[in-house]
Amino acid sequence: MSITIHPELETRLRARAEAEGLTVEAYVEHLLRADQQAEDELEALALEGLNSGEPIEVGPGYWEEKHRRLDERLKKTGAR
């Protein structure tokens, strides 16, 4: 595969690959694998959150209560 990138990016890419002791091709593969792993982890966390308990009804009252409780916490800590 052949790709064309801006010369500044190519310089950065080559420098980072060299710093890792990798070829540019191996470094790009490493980046893509890390990106896939991060995507898989994010999906797993999202599913874990969805399956973490009973769903709650969220409406204006929910957000008003959240806001009120946050205001109370901020007043206690002296923040704002």
Secondary structure, 3 states (H helix, E strand, C coil): CCCCCCHHHHHHHHHHHHHHCCCHHHHHHHHHHHHHHHHHHHHHHHHHHHCCCCCCCCCHHHHHHHHHHHHHHHHHHCCC
